Amino acid sequence: MPEETIFSLLELNLSVKETIKETFNQTYWVRAETSDVRPHRNGHCYLEFVEKVKDGQSIVAKARGTIWSSTFNLLKPYFEKETGQSFTSGLTVLVKVVVEFHETFGFSLVVTDIDPSYTLGEISRNRMLVLKQLKDEGVLTLNKELQLAEPLNRIAVISSPTAAGYEDFHNQLEHNKSGATFYTKLFPAIMQGDRSESSIISALDKIYEHKHLFDVVVIIRGGGASSDLNCFDSYALATNCAQFPLPIISGVGHERDVTVLDEVAHTRVKTPTAAAEFIISRASEAITHLMNLQDRLIHSTRSILNYQEKQLNSFSKDIYHHSKSVLHSTRSSLNFLRDRLKSVVKHSIEKERFTLQKYDHFVSLSLPENMLRRGYTITTKNGKTIKSVLEIEADDIISTHFKDGQVRSKIVNKTSNI
C-alpha cells in the first residue's frame, strides 16, 4: 500500500468544506436557470440551478440551491411583484449566493438576494429574439393581413373548458344587447404549464381541418401568474398562429404583459370578456350597416317607384292622345274603305246582275216552248226527246210537237248520214 495520507470520507468532506469556505469567503452573483423549485412546508425553498447550452436542451452545469425561509418570505413576493412572474422552474435569474459545502449534503448555493430586473430583461430578450426570427422569416404580420368576416359569428374557441374566462366569454356573447346570434365551438386545451404549447397547437390543427366552418379563432385564458404566459412566447406556437388561415384574436387575461402571441395575432384584447365585446361590436357595426343599407334601399326604391309612376302617367297620357289620334285616323280610313267597298261591291253586283240577265235571256230563248214558238219542232219517242236518227227504227211510233199541237207518225224507213 502506498505511503499516502488516508482520509475518511468525513475528513475529506470537512477538508473540502474548509477549503471552499476559505476560497469562496464572500457572496457572488450567479446567472442560472431555476429547476425543480420546491417550496417546503417549513418555509424553506429547495431548488436546483442549471446552465444549458444555446440549444436550450443540454445541461452543462448544475448546483443544488437553498433559500432559507427568512429570506424566501421576503424574496418571493418582491420578485413576483416586480416581474409579474411566479417564482418557479424555468426562469433565468440573477441571484446573490453564498457558496457552501456540507459534509453530509454536499455542495450547494444559498440564495441571499435576487435581481428581478435581470429576469425581466431575459424574458424581454427572448421575446425579441422570437419576434426577430418571425420577422426574418416573413411571417410576423401574416395573420394581421387577413380580412375579418362581417359579421364574426362562427367562432372557434381555444381555452380550458373549466376556465372562468371561457365562461365570461360565452356568457357575454349569449346575452349581448345587439341581439346578434353567435355560434361557438370549444376546442379544449391546456392553457398553462409544460404541456400548454403542444396542447394549443393541437387545438389549432383540429380547427384547421374544419377551417371553412369558422370566421375567427379566439385564444383565451383567465388571470394568473405572468409565468403562466411562457407558452405564449414560444416560437412554435407563434409561427403556427402567424401563418394560420383564419384571423386569431388573443385574450390571455393580462393587460401589462404583451406576449409574442399578442404580437402575431390579428387582434389583441386584454381579457376574454374584451374578446367577446370586440366580436359583439363588430356584429353591431354589421347590423347597423345592414340597417342603413336597408333604409337606403327603401328610400331609393320609393324614389324610383315615384319617378317611374310619373313616367308611367306621362306615358299613359301620351299613349291616350296618340291612341285617340290613331283611332281617329283609323276610323277615317275605315270609313273611306267602307265607302270604297260599298261602291266596288255595288258595281260588282250591277255587273253580275247584267251578266245574269244576259244568261237568263239566253236560257229563256232556249226553253222548248220558246223554240216551238220560233217554228222549231220537237220529236219524242215514248216521251223522250229524240236527238239522233239512230234512236228510232222502222215501224216505231214517234210524236212531233209544234207550237200549236202535235202529230203521231209511224216510221216507214230511215236514212242515216253516218
C-alpha positions as CSV (number, residue, x, y, z in Angstrom):
1,M,0.0,0.0,0.0
2,P,1.4,3.4,-1.0
3,E,2.6,5.7,1.8
4,E,-0.1,8.3,1.4
5,T,-2.3,10.1,3.8
6,I,-5.6,8.2,4.1
7,F,-8.7,10.3,4.8
8,S,-12.1,9.2,6.0
9,L,-15.0,10.5,3.9
10,L,-15.9,12.8,6.7
11,E,-12.4,14.1,6.9
12,L,-12.2,14.7,3.2
13,N,-15.5,16.4,3.1
14,L,-14.6,18.6,6.1
15,S,-11.3,19.5,4.3
16,V,-13.2,20.4,1.1
17,K,-15.7,22.4,3.2
18,E,-12.9,24.3,4.9
19,T,-11.1,24.9,1.6
20,I,-14.3,26.2,-0.1
21,K,-15.0,28.4,3.0
22,E,-11.5,30.0,2.8
23,T,-11.5,30.3,-1.0
24,F,-15.1,31.5,-1.5
25,N,-15.5,33.7,1.5
26,Q,-17.9,36.2,0.1
27,T,-21.2,36.4,-1.8
28,Y,-21.3,36.0,-5.6
29,W,-23.8,37.0,-8.3
30,V,-24.6,33.9,-10.3
31,R,-26.7,33.7,-13.6
32,A,-28.6,30.5,-14.0
33,E,-31.9,28.9,-14.8
34,T,-34.2,27.7,-12.0
35,S,-35.2,24.0,-12.0
36,D,-37.1,21.7,-9.7
37,V,-38.3,24.6,-7.4
38,R,-39.9,23.0,-4.3
39,P,-41.2,25.3,-1.5
40,H,-41.3,23.3,1.7
41,R,-43.9,23.4,4.4
42,N,-41.2,24.6,6.8
43,G,-40.9,27.8,4.8
44,H,-37.6,27.0,3.1
45,C,-37.3,26.6,-0.7
46,Y,-35.2,23.9,-2.3
47,L,-34.3,24.0,-5.9
48,E,-31.6,23.4,-8.5
49,F,-29.7,25.9,-10.6
50,V,-28.7,24.7,-14.1
51,E,-27.0,26.2,-17.1
52,K,-27.8,25.0,-20.6
53,V,-26.0,25.3,-23.9
54,K,-27.5,27.6,-26.6
55,D,-29.9,25.0,-27.9
56,G,-31.7,25.1,-24.6
57,Q,-31.6,21.4,-24.0
58,S,-28.2,20.1,-22.9
59,I,-27.2,20.9,-19.3
60,V,-23.6,21.8,-18.8
61,A,-23.7,22.8,-15.1
62,K,-25.9,22.1,-12.1
63,A,-25.9,23.0,-8.5
64,R,-28.2,22.4,-5.6
65,G,-29.8,25.6,-4.2
66,T,-31.4,26.6,-0.9
67,I,-33.4,29.7,0.1
68,W,-33.9,29.8,3.8
69,S,-37.4,30.7,5.0
70,S,-36.3,34.0,6.4
71,T,-35.0,35.1,3.0
72,F,-37.6,33.3,0.9
73,N,-40.5,35.0,2.6
74,L,-39.0,38.3,1.5
75,L,-37.6,37.5,-1.9
76,K,-40.6,35.6,-3.3
77,P,-43.2,38.4,-3.0
78,Y,-40.6,41.0,-4.1
79,F,-39.6,39.0,-7.2
80,E,-43.2,38.3,-8.2
81,K,-44.3,41.9,-7.7
82,E,-41.5,43.3,-9.8
83,T,-41.7,40.7,-12.6
84,G,-45.3,39.7,-12.6
85,Q,-43.9,36.1,-12.6
86,S,-44.3,33.3,-10.1
87,F,-41.0,32.1,-8.7
88,T,-41.0,28.8,-10.4
89,S,-38.9,26.5,-12.6
90,G,-37.7,27.6,-16.0
91,L,-36.8,31.2,-15.1
92,T,-33.5,32.7,-15.9
93,V,-32.4,34.5,-12.8
94,L,-29.5,36.5,-11.4
95,V,-29.1,35.6,-7.7
96,K,-26.6,36.5,-5.0
97,V,-25.4,33.4,-3.3
98,V,-23.1,32.1,-0.6
99,V,-21.1,29.0,-1.7
100,E,-21.3,26.2,0.8
101,F,-20.2,22.7,1.2
102,H,-21.8,20.5,3.8
103,E,-20.1,17.3,4.9
104,T,-23.4,15.4,4.6
105,F,-25.4,17.2,1.9
106,G,-22.5,18.3,-0.3
107,F,-22.1,21.4,-2.5
108,S,-24.9,24.0,-2.5
109,L,-25.7,27.6,-3.2
110,V,-27.5,29.5,-0.5
111,V,-29.5,32.4,-2.0
112,T,-29.4,35.7,-0.2
113,D,-30.7,38.1,-2.8
114,I,-32.2,38.2,-6.3
115,D,-32.3,40.8,-9.1
116,P,-35.8,40.9,-10.7
117,S,-34.7,43.3,-13.5
118,Y,-32.4,40.6,-14.9
119,T,-35.3,38.1,-15.2
120,L,-37.4,40.8,-16.9
121,G,-34.7,41.6,-19.3
122,E,-34.1,38.0,-20.1
123,I,-37.8,37.4,-20.8
124,S,-37.9,40.5,-22.9
125,R,-34.7,39.4,-24.8
126,N,-36.2,36.0,-25.5
127,R,-39.4,37.6,-26.8
128,M,-37.4,40.0,-29.0
129,L,-35.4,37.1,-30.4
130,V,-38.5,35.1,-31.3
131,L,-40.1,38.2,-32.9
132,K,-37.0,38.9,-34.9
133,Q,-36.9,35.3,-36.2
134,L,-40.6,35.6,-37.2
135,K,-39.9,38.9,-38.9
136,D,-36.8,37.5,-40.8
137,E,-39.0,34.6,-41.9
138,G,-41.6,37.0,-43.3
139,V,-44.5,35.6,-41.2
140,L,-44.7,38.1,-38.3
141,T,-47.7,40.1,-39.8
142,L,-49.4,37.5,-42.0
143,N,-52.3,36.9,-39.7
144,K,-52.9,40.6,-39.2
145,E,-53.2,41.0,-43.0
146,L,-56.3,38.6,-43.1
147,Q,-59.7,40.2,-43.6
148,L,-62.2,39.9,-40.8
149,A,-65.6,38.5,-41.9
150,E,-68.8,40.5,-41.5
151,P,-70.1,39.6,-39.0
152,L,-67.8,37.4,-36.9
153,N,-70.5,34.9,-35.8
154,R,-68.8,31.5,-36.3
155,I,-66.2,31.3,-33.6
156,A,-63.6,28.6,-32.8
157,V,-62.5,29.0,-29.2
158,I,-59.3,27.6,-27.7
159,S,-59.5,27.6,-23.9
160,S,-59.7,25.4,-20.9
161,P,-63.3,24.3,-20.6
162,T,-63.3,24.9,-16.8
163,A,-61.7,28.4,-17.0
164,A,-63.7,31.3,-15.6
165,G,-62.5,33.3,-18.6
166,Y,-64.2,31.0,-21.0
167,E,-67.5,31.2,-19.1
168,D,-67.3,35.0,-19.1
169,F,-66.6,35.0,-22.8
170,H,-69.5,32.6,-23.6
171,N,-72.0,34.5,-21.3
172,Q,-71.0,37.8,-22.8
173,L,-71.8,36.6,-26.3
174,E,-75.0,34.8,-25.3
175,H,-76.5,37.9,-23.6
176,N,-75.4,40.6,-26.0
177,K,-77.7,43.6,-26.3
178,S,-77.5,43.8,-30.0
179,G,-79.5,40.6,-30.4
180,A,-76.9,39.0,-32.7
181,T,-76.6,35.2,-32.8
182,F,-73.1,33.6,-32.4
183,Y,-72.1,30.0,-33.0
184,T,-69.2,28.9,-30.9
185,K,-67.2,25.6,-30.8
186,L,-64.8,24.9,-28.0
187,F,-61.5,23.2,-28.8
188,P,-60.2,22.3,-25.3
189,A,-56.5,23.0,-24.5
190,I,-54.2,23.2,-21.5
191,M,-53.5,26.9,-21.1
192,Q,-50.6,26.8,-18.7
193,G,-47.7,24.6,-17.8
194,D,-45.2,22.5,-19.8
195,R,-47.9,20.8,-21.9
196,S,-49.7,24.0,-22.9
197,E,-47.7,24.8,-26.0
198,S,-48.3,21.4,-27.7
199,S,-51.9,21.4,-26.5
200,I,-52.8,24.7,-28.1
201,I,-51.0,23.8,-31.3
202,S,-53.0,20.5,-31.4
203,A,-56.3,22.5,-31.0
204,L,-55.2,24.7,-33.9
205,D,-54.6,21.6,-36.0
206,K,-58.1,20.4,-35.3
207,I,-59.6,23.8,-36.3
208,Y,-57.6,23.8,-39.5
209,E,-59.3,20.5,-40.6
210,H,-62.6,22.4,-40.4
211,K,-61.5,25.9,-41.2
212,H,-64.3,26.5,-43.7
213,L,-66.8,26.3,-40.8
214,F,-65.4,29.3,-38.9
215,D,-64.8,33.0,-39.3
216,V,-62.3,33.5,-36.5
217,V,-60.2,31.8,-33.8
218,V,-60.2,33.1,-30.2
219,I,-57.5,32.1,-27.8
220,I,-58.5,33.0,-24.3
221,R,-57.5,32.3,-20.7
222,G,-58.3,34.0,-17.4
223,G,-55.9,35.7,-14.9
224,G,-53.0,34.1,-13.2
225,A,-49.3,34.5,-12.7
226,S,-47.3,36.0,-15.5
227,S,-45.1,33.0,-15.6
228,D,-48.1,31.1,-16.9
229,L,-47.8,33.1,-20.1
230,N,-44.5,31.5,-21.0
231,C,-46.1,29.2,-23.6
232,F,-47.4,32.3,-25.4
233,D,-43.9,33.5,-26.0
234,S,-42.8,30.2,-27.7
235,Y,-41.6,30.2,-31.3
236,A,-43.6,27.1,-32.3
237,L,-46.9,28.5,-31.1
238,A,-46.2,31.9,-32.6
239,T,-45.3,30.6,-36.1
240,N,-48.4,28.4,-36.1
241,C,-50.6,31.4,-35.2
242,A,-48.9,33.8,-37.6
243,Q,-49.5,31.5,-40.6
244,F,-53.0,30.3,-39.6
245,P,-55.5,30.9,-42.4
246,L,-58.2,32.3,-40.1
247,P,-57.8,35.6,-38.1
248,I,-56.8,35.0,-34.5
249,I,-58.0,37.1,-31.5
250,S,-55.8,36.7,-28.4
251,G,-57.2,37.5,-25.0
252,V,-55.0,35.9,-22.4
253,G,-56.0,38.0,-19.4
254,H,-53.1,40.3,-18.8
255,E,-53.1,44.0,-19.6
256,R,-49.4,44.8,-19.0
257,D,-47.9,41.7,-20.5
258,V,-47.6,41.7,-24.3
259,T,-46.7,38.2,-25.4
260,V,-45.4,37.0,-28.8
261,L,-48.8,35.6,-29.5
262,D,-50.3,39.1,-29.0
263,E,-47.8,40.4,-31.5
264,V,-48.6,37.9,-34.2
265,A,-52.4,37.7,-33.6
266,H,-54.7,39.6,-35.9
267,T,-56.2,41.4,-32.9
268,R,-55.1,41.6,-29.3
269,V,-57.5,42.3,-26.5
270,K,-56.9,42.4,-22.7
271,T,-59.3,39.8,-21.4
272,P,-61.7,37.1,-22.5
273,T,-64.6,39.5,-21.8
274,A,-62.9,42.1,-24.0
275,A,-62.6,39.5,-26.8
276,A,-66.4,38.9,-26.6
277,E,-67.0,42.7,-26.6
278,F,-64.9,43.1,-29.7
279,I,-66.8,40.4,-31.6
280,I,-70.1,41.9,-30.4
281,S,-69.1,45.4,-31.5
282,R,-68.2,44.0,-35.0
283,A,-71.6,42.4,-35.2
284,S,-73.3,45.6,-34.0
285,E,-71.5,47.5,-36.7
286,A,-72.5,45.0,-39.3
287,I,-76.1,45.1,-38.2
288,T,-76.1,48.9,-38.2
289,H,-74.5,48.9,-41.7
290,L,-77.2,46.5,-42.9
291,M,-79.9,48.6,-41.4
292,N,-78.5,51.7,-43.1
293,L,-78.4,49.8,-46.4
294,Q,-82.0,48.7,-45.9
295,D,-83.1,52.3,-45.3
296,R,-81.2,53.5,-48.3
297,L,-82.6,50.7,-50.4
298,I,-86.2,51.5,-49.2
299,H,-85.6,55.2,-49.9
300,S,-84.1,54.6,-53.3
301,T,-86.8,52.1,-54.2
302,R,-89.5,54.6,-53.3
303,S,-87.8,57.3,-55.3
304,I,-87.5,55.0,-58.3
305,L,-91.1,54.0,-57.9
306,N,-92.3,57.6,-57.7
307,Y,-90.2,58.5,-60.7
308,Q,-91.5,55.5,-62.6
309,E,-95.1,56.3,-61.6
310,K,-94.7,59.9,-63.0
311,Q,-93.1,58.5,-66.2
312,L,-95.9,55.9,-66.5
313,N,-98.6,58.6,-66.0
314,S,-96.9,60.7,-68.7
315,F,-96.6,57.7,-71.0
316,S,-100.2,56.9,-70.3
317,K,-101.3,60.4,-71.4
318,D,-99.1,60.3,-74.4
319,I,-100.4,56.8,-75.3
320,Y,-104.0,58.0,-74.7
321,H,-103.6,61.0,-77.0
322,H,-101.7,59.0,-79.6
323,S,-104.2,56.2,-79.5
324,K,-107.0,58.7,-79.9
325,S,-105.3,60.2,-82.9
326,V,-104.6,56.8,-84.3
327,L,-108.2,55.7,-83.7
328,H,-109.5,58.8,-85.4
329,S,-107.2,58.3,-88.4
330,T,-108.0,54.6,-88.5
331,R,-111.7,55.4,-88.3
332,S,-111.4,57.8,-91.2
333,S,-109.5,55.2,-93.2
334,L,-112.1,52.6,-92.4
335,N,-114.9,54.9,-93.4
336,F,-113.1,55.6,-96.7
337,L,-112.5,51.9,-97.2
338,R,-116.1,51.1,-96.3
339,D,-117.4,53.6,-98.9
340,R,-115.0,52.3,-101.5
341,L,-116.0,48.8,-100.7
342,K,-119.7,49.6,-100.9
343,S,-119.1,51.3,-104.3
344,V,-117.0,48.3,-105.6
345,V,-119.5,45.8,-104.3
346,K,-122.4,47.8,-105.8
347,H,-120.6,48.0,-109.1
348,S,-119.8,44.3,-109.0
349,I,-123.3,43.4,-108.1
350,E,-124.6,45.5,-111.0
351,K,-122.2,43.9,-113.4
352,E,-123.1,40.4,-112.2
353,R,-126.8,41.3,-112.4
354,F,-126.3,42.4,-116.0
355,T,-124.4,39.2,-116.8
356,L,-127.1,37.1,-115.2
357,Q,-129.8,38.9,-117.2
358,K,-128.0,38.0,-120.4
359,Y,-127.7,34.4,-119.3
360,D,-131.4,34.5,-118.3
361,H,-132.4,35.8,-121.7
362,F,-130.3,33.2,-123.4
363,V,-131.7,30.4,-121.2
364,S,-135.2,31.8,-121.8
365,L,-134.7,31.6,-125.6
366,S,-133.6,28.0,-125.2
367,L,-136.7,26.8,-123.5
368,P,-138.7,24.3,-125.5
369,E,-141.8,26.4,-125.6
370,N,-139.9,29.3,-126.9
371,M,-138.2,27.2,-129.5
372,L,-141.6,25.9,-130.7
373,R,-142.8,29.5,-131.0
374,R,-139.9,30.2,-133.3
375,G,-141.0,27.4,-135.7
376,Y,-138.9,24.6,-134.4
377,T,-140.4,21.2,-133.6
378,I,-139.5,18.6,-131.0
379,T,-139.7,14.8,-131.8
380,T,-140.2,12.3,-129.0
381,K,-140.4,8.6,-128.6
382,N,-142.2,7.2,-125.7
383,G,-142.0,10.7,-124.0
384,K,-138.2,11.0,-124.6
385,T,-136.8,13.6,-126.9
386,I,-135.1,12.0,-130.0
387,K,-131.8,13.6,-130.7
388,S,-130.4,11.1,-133.3
389,V,-131.9,9.1,-136.2
390,L,-130.1,6.2,-134.6
391,E,-132.6,6.2,-131.7
392,I,-135.5,5.1,-134.0
393,E,-136.3,2.1,-136.0
394,A,-138.8,1.2,-138.7
395,D,-142.3,0.8,-137.5
396,D,-141.6,3.0,-134.4
397,I,-144.3,5.5,-133.4
398,I,-143.0,8.9,-132.8
399,S,-144.6,12.2,-131.8
400,T,-143.8,15.6,-133.4
401,H,-144.6,18.7,-131.3
402,F,-145.4,22.0,-132.9
403,K,-146.3,25.3,-131.2
404,D,-149.9,24.7,-131.7
405,G,-150.2,20.9,-131.4
406,Q,-148.6,17.5,-132.1
407,V,-148.8,14.7,-134.6
408,R,-148.1,11.0,-134.3
409,S,-146.2,9.2,-137.1
410,K,-145.0,5.7,-137.9
411,I,-141.5,5.2,-139.3
412,V,-141.6,3.6,-142.6
413,N,-137.8,3.7,-143.3
414,K,-134.8,5.8,-142.2
415,T,-131.8,7.2,-143.8
416,S,-128.6,7.9,-141.7
417,N,-125.7,10.2,-142.8
418,I,-123.2,8.2,-140.6
